[in-house]
Amino acid sequence: MSLQVEKQEKNMAVLTIEVPAEELENAIEKAYQKNKGKIQIPGFRKGKVPRRMIEQMYGKGFFYEDAANSLIPEAYEKALEECEETIVSSPKISVTQIEAGKPFIFTAEVALKPAVTLGTYKGVEVPKADVTVSDEEVDADLNQQRENNSRMVTVDRAVEDGDVAVIDYEGFADGEAFEGGKGENYSLTIGSHSFIDTFEEQLIGKKAGEDVEVNVTFPEQYHSKELAGKPALFKVSIKEVKEKQLPELDDEFASEVSDFETLAEYREDIKKKLGEKKEEDAKRAKEDAAVEAAIAGAQMEIPDAMVETQQRQMVDDFAQRLQMQGMNLDLYCQYTGQTVDSMLESVKPQALKRIQSRLVLEAVAAAEGIAASEEDFEKEIARMAEAYKMEADKVKEIMGENGKKQIMEDLAVSKAADFLRDNAVEVEKAEEK
C-alpha cells in the first residue's frame, strides 16, 4: 500500500491510497466465492458457475463493489498509521481506479487537526461567584424535604389546585373513542399540566362521585397525527380526592429525616452542604469562564468536517443512551417531531465549543509542559475499576496501549483546565442597573 497526502485550504487534506493489484485480485476472488452460491445461470448448477462466465454475462465489474468495500477499511487504517498528520474527521471516500490487473486507488477527504495560536490565557479575569448561603435557601431546602415526606390523605370536599384526583376517563374525537385515550384509577395531580390543554382545571370544584365532561383541544404538534389540532371530549368519573399534608417543621421531623436530634442542628447541616455545593459550582464556573477567555484570545481555523464529525458523535452517543433506556432514535424522533438532521443542527454550537475547548487546552498543556504522570494514570485506573466493578489489571488489559494514550491525553487536558482556573483572577460582578 502507498499513501500520498495533498493538503488543501482550511485544514483539509486528500489522502490518495493505492492498494497493489494482487490484493485487489484476492478481494475480487473472495467476493466471487462469497456470492457464487446466489447466482444461477442456465447450464450450471447453483454455486458452480465459473467466475469468468459470471463476468462475461454481467460485466467485469460485477464483483468490484464488494471487493472495494472489503479493501477500503483495512487500507484506510494502514494509511492512518503511516500518515504523519493528525486526522480529526470521518473520511469521505471516492474510488478513482478499480480494474482487475491494476492497482486499486481511492481517495479519502479528511480534516486535519488545526494549529492553535494562544493569546492571553494566564491571569484572565473571571466573575467572582457568591457562595454565601441565605436563610431563604435553607428554608427552601427544608420545605423540599417536607414535600418529599408528605402524605396524601383522602378528603371529602371539592377538587382544589394541588390536589390529586383519582379518575377513570375515556377520550372521544369526532364522536369516536381513540386509541390510548382510556384510563382507570389514574392519579392526576391538579396543576401538574401532565394532561393536555385545560383538562386539569376543568376538574376543579368537582367532588368524588361526580361525572364530568371535559372539552380540550390537542396541540398542533401532538405526536399522534390523527389527533393533532383536533378538539376532543373526555368523559371523566372522579372516584377520590386527595390532598397533600406536610409534616410539621420541628425537632421530631428533623430526627426522622436526618441524623440530627434537633431542627437547629439539621438546619446547620443543610447550610453547610449548600455551601459546599455552591463552592463546587463556583469552582466549575470559574474554570468554564477561564477556558472561555482562553478560547476568545486564541486563533484557530476549525474545518467544517471536524465539527460535523463531532456533531455526529454527539447524536450517536445520545442514541446509545436512549437504547439503554429501552428506546431507539427513530421512536424518539416520532415522539418529539425532530429529525436526525434537526438534532445534528441543534448540537452544532455545543460541538464547536467542545472542539475549541479541547484544542485550546491541549495547546495550553503543550505551552506549559503539563502532562499526566504514571501516578495520575494509576489513580484513574483505580477509579474506573471501582466504577465498573473490575480488577485494575483487567481494565488496563481491555483498554490497551491506545486506550492508555487517550487517558493520559485526557488527564493532561484536565490538568490544563485546572491550571487556567487556578491562574484566573476573580473580579466582582458589576451590579445590574
C-alpha positions, 0 to 999 in steps of 0.5 A: 500500500502507498499513501500520498497526502495533498493538503488543501485550504482550511485544514483539509487534506486528500489522502490518495491510497493505492492498494497493489493489484494482487490484493485487489485480485484476492478481494475480487476472488473472495467476493466471487466465492462469497456470492457464487452460491446466489447466482444461477445461470442456465447450464450450471448448477447453483454455486458452480458457475465459473467466475469468468462466465459470471463476468462475461454475462454481467460485466467485469465489474460485477464483483468490484463493489464488494471487493472495494468495500472489503479493501477500503477499511483495512487500507484506510487504517494502514494509511492512518498509521503511516500518515504523519498528520493528525486526522480529526474527521470521518473520511469521505471516500471516492474510488478513482481506479478499480480494474482487475490487473491494476492497482486499486486507488481511492481517495479519502477527504479528511480534516486535519487537526488545526494549529492553535495560536494562544493569546492571553490565557494566564491571569484572565479575569473571571466573575467572582461567584457568591457562595454565601448561603441565605436563610431563604435557601435553607428554608427552601431546602427544608420545605423540599424535604417536607414535600418529599415526606408528605402524605396524601390523605383522602378528603371529602370536599371539592377538587382544589389546585394541588390536589390529586384526583383519582379518575377513570376517563375515556377520550372521544374525537369526532364522536369516536373513542381513540386509541390510548385515550382510556384510563382507570384509577389514574392519579392526576395531580391538579396543576401538574399540566401532565394532561393536555390543554385545560383538562386539569382545571376543568376538574376543579370544584368537582367532588368524588362521585361526580361525572364530568365532561371535559372539552380540550383541544390537542396541540398542533404538534401532538405526536399522534397525527390523527389527533393533532389540532383536533378538539376532543371530549373526555368523559371523566368519573372522579372516584377520590380526592386527595390532598397533600399534608406536610409534616410539621417543621420541628425537632421530631421531623428533623430526627426522622429525616436526618441524623440530627436530634434537633431542627437547629442542628439539621438546619446547620447541616443543610447550610453547610452542604449548600455551601459546599455545593455552591463552592463546587459550582463556583469552582466549575464556573470559574474554570468554564469562564477561564477556558472561555477567555482562553478560547476568545484570545486564541486563533484557530481555523476549525474545518467544517468536517471536524465539527460535523464529525463531532456533531455526529458523535454527539447524536450517536452517543445520545442514541446509545443512551436512549437504547439503554433506556429501552428506546431507539432514535427513530421512536424518539424522533416520532415522539418529539417531531425532530429529525436526525438532521434537526438534532445534528443542527441543534448540537452544532454550537455545543460541538464547536465549543467542545472542539475549541475547548479541547484544542485550546487546552491541549495547546495550553498543556503543550505551552506549559509542559503539563502532562499526566504522570504514571501516578495520575494514570494509576489513580484513574485506573483505580477509579474506573475499576471501582466504577465498573466493578473490575480488577485494575489489571483487567481494565488496563488489559481491555483498554490497551496501549491506545486506550492508555494514550487517550487517558493520559491525553485526557488527564493532561487536558484536565490538568490544563483546565485546572491550571487556567482556573487556578491562574484566573483572577476573580473580579466582582460582578458589576451590579445590574442597573 
